[in-house]
Amino acid sequence: MSGVVPTAPEQPAGGDTENQIKSPDPRPDAPPEYNSHFVPGPPGPAVPPPAGYPGGLPMGYYSPQQPSIFPLGPPTGGTRTIQYQPGKYPVPNQQAPITWMPGPPPVPNCPPGLEYLAQLDNIHVLQHFEPMEMITHFETNNRYDIKNNSDQMVYIVTEDTDDFTRNGYRTLRPFVLRVTDCMGREIMTMQRPFRCTCCCFCCPSARQELEVQCPPGVPLGFVAEHWNLCRAVYSIQNEKKENVLRVRGPCSTYGCGSDSVFEVKSVDGVSNIGSIVRKWNGLVSAMADADHFDIHFPLDLDVKMKAMIFGACFLIDFMYFERSPPQRSSR
């Protein structure tokens, strides 16, 4: 066995060898090894900006003398290029900020949350316009913004009534209005019970009434309707249902093209205390449910009576100016 000489494997015929093509190696050759002799030197002087650009190069240009400042991608910092003049065009998908009235100092013998009214002699009640009510004929909860003369938000009033009650009883519906301040705290609640109007108007059970609670759960007073043949008349009462003020409306509350003024007078009707004015806003007042009220009262008036005049405004709104969307007639 030791004398056996290994032989090479058999090679194909000469013609087959010529037809074979050697496949190239997909891997590249390894780079040659070399030693870097680069030695960093001291930093050179700063390159001044070109003439004509005192603040530096214009946007999109970079100095060829400083290749290290050429950006390799978009900037990652918090600063971005200003594309328009600040304050001239609104930023999309960003709500306008709400400016609230500064918090007043504590007032003695004042229910919590009414300190704002102690500093005011005029407030504006602005109802939100709901275009979906006109399109879908579905009554939604009313919302109001309460502002002062400086256009600062004082309160937010939101109706809290279920869908069946709103769309079943419409303008005669019982409701609960919740008044919140800048901190979202409910500082006042207004409740209107349901009163049947199919009886005679002179019947006490058919007269509308509004209860004002401040803080919620503690009665502050009542607004009671009085029967009158040609005008709206209300009594503002304290928590014991004793008459304190009187509200006397115009002969026609559906005046077109003019304001509707409800005068706030003393019980005997001699002294003029203030007013609740429903502003006429053109076609918006005639076709849409977006009312605007101006409430005036003396600055030194008892803050509880200010709150009661404020509550009477909403009972007047629901009774005379609330426009429910028309119902579809079923055939």
Residue pairs with C-beta under 8 A, 6 or more apart in sequence:
11 17
47 63
47 65
47 66
49 55
49 56
49 57
50 57
57 63
59 81
62 69
62 70
62 71
63 69
90 96
98 153
99 151
99 152
99 153
100 152
100 153
100 154
100 182
101 116
101 148
101 150
101 152
101 153
101 154
101 182
103 115
103 182
104 115
104 116
104 118
104 119
105 115
106 115
107 114
107 115
107 118
107 303
110 118
110 303
111 187
111 214
111 215
111 218
111 220
111 303
111 304
111 307
112 187
112 215
113 179
113 181
113 185
113 187
113 188
113 214
113 215
114 187
114 188
114 214
114 303
114 304
114 306
114 307
115 303
116 154
116 155
116 181
117 123
117 303
117 306
117 307
117 310
118 303
118 306
119 299
120 148
120 154
120 299
120 306
121 296
121 297
121 298
121 299
122 148
122 149
122 294
122 295
122 296
122 297
123 146
123 147
123 148
123 154
123 294
123 295
123 310
124 146
124 147
124 148
124 149
124 292
124 293
124 294
124 295
125 144
125 145
125 146
125 157
125 291
125 292
125 293
125 294
125 295
125 313
125 314
125 317
126 144
126 145
126 146
126 147
126 292
127 142
127 143
127 144
127 289
127 290
127 291
127 292
127 317
128 142
128 143
128 144
128 145
128 290
129 284
129 288
129 289
129 290
130 140
130 289
130 290
132 138
132 140
133 139
133 140
133 289
133 325
134 288
134 325
136 325
137 325
137 326
137 327
137 328
138 167
138 325
139 166
139 167
139 170
139 324
139 325
140 166
141 158
141 159
141 160
141 161
141 166
142 157
142 158
142 159
142 177
142 289
142 322
143 156
143 157
143 158
143 159
144 156
144 157
144 158
144 314
145 153
145 156
145 157
146 153
146 154
146 155
146 156
146 157
146 179
147 153
147 154
148 154
153 182
155 179
155 180
155 181
155 187
155 188
156 179
156 180
157 177
157 178
157 179
157 180
157 314
158 177
158 178
158 180
159 175
159 176
159 177
159 178
160 175
160 176
160 177
160 178
161 173
161 174
161 175
161 176
165 173
165 174
165 175
166 173
169 194
170 324
171 318
171 319
171 322
171 324
172 194
172 195
172 197
173 194
174 191
174 192
174 193
174 194
175 190
175 191
175 192
175 318
176 189
176 190
176 191
176 192
177 189
177 190
177 191
177 314
178 186
178 188
178 189
178 216
179 186
179 187
179 188
179 189
179 190
180 186
180 187
181 187
186 216
187 214
187 215
187 216
188 212
188 213
188 214
188 215
188 216
188 220
188 307
188 311
189 212
189 213
189 214
189 216
189 217
190 210
190 211
190 212
190 213
190 311
190 314
191 210
191 211
191 213
192 208
192 209
192 210
192 211
192 315
192 318
193 209
193 211
195 205
195 206
195 207
195 208
195 209
196 205
196 206
197 206
198 206
199 205
199 206
200 206
201 227
202 227
207 224
207 225
207 226
207 227
208 224
208 225
208 315
208 319
209 222
209 223
209 224
209 225
210 222
210 223
210 311
210 312
210 314
210 315
211 219
211 221
211 222
212 219
212 220
212 221
212 222
212 223
212 307
212 308
212 311
213 219
213 220
214 220
214 304
214 307
219 239
220 239
220 304
220 307
220 308
221 236
221 237
221 238
221 239
221 244
221 304
221 307
221 308
221 311
222 236
222 237
222 241
223 234
223 235
223 236
223 237
223 247
223 308
223 311
223 312
223 315
224 234
224 235
224 237
224 241
225 232
225 233
225 234
225 315
225 319
226 233
226 234
226 235
227 233
230 251
231 248
231 249
231 250
231 251
232 247
232 248
232 249
232 250
232 253
232 262
232 316
232 319
232 320
233 246
233 247
233 248
233 249
234 246
234 247
234 249
234 312
234 315
234 316
235 243
235 245
235 246
235 247
236 243
236 244
236 245
236 246
236 247
236 264
236 305
236 308
236 309
236 312
237 243
237 244
237 308
238 244
238 304
243 267
244 267
244 305
244 308
245 264
245 265
245 266
245 267
245 273
245 305
245 308
245 309
246 264
246 265
246 266
246 267
246 269
247 262
247 263
247 264
247 265
247 276
247 309
247 312
247 316
248 262
248 263
248 265
248 269
249 260
249 261
249 262
249 263
249 316
249 320
250 260
250 261
250 262
253 260
253 278
253 320
253 321
254 320
255 280
256 280
256 286
257 280
258 280
259 277
259 278
259 279
259 280
260 277
260 278
260 280
260 320
260 321
261 275
261 276
261 277
261 278
262 275
262 276
262 277
262 278
262 312
262 316
263 272
263 275
264 272
264 273
264 274
264 275
264 276
264 297
264 309
265 271
265 272
265 273
266 273
273 297
273 298
273 301
274 295
274 296
274 297
274 298
274 301
274 309
275 294
275 295
275 296
276 293
276 294
276 295
276 309
276 312
276 313
276 316
277 293
277 294
277 295
277 296
278 291
278 292
278 293
278 316
278 317
278 321
279 285
279 291
279 292
279 293
279 294
281 290
281 292
284 290
285 291
285 292
288 323
289 322
289 323
289 324
289 325
291 317
291 321
293 313
293 317
295 309
295 310
295 313
297 305
297 306
297 309
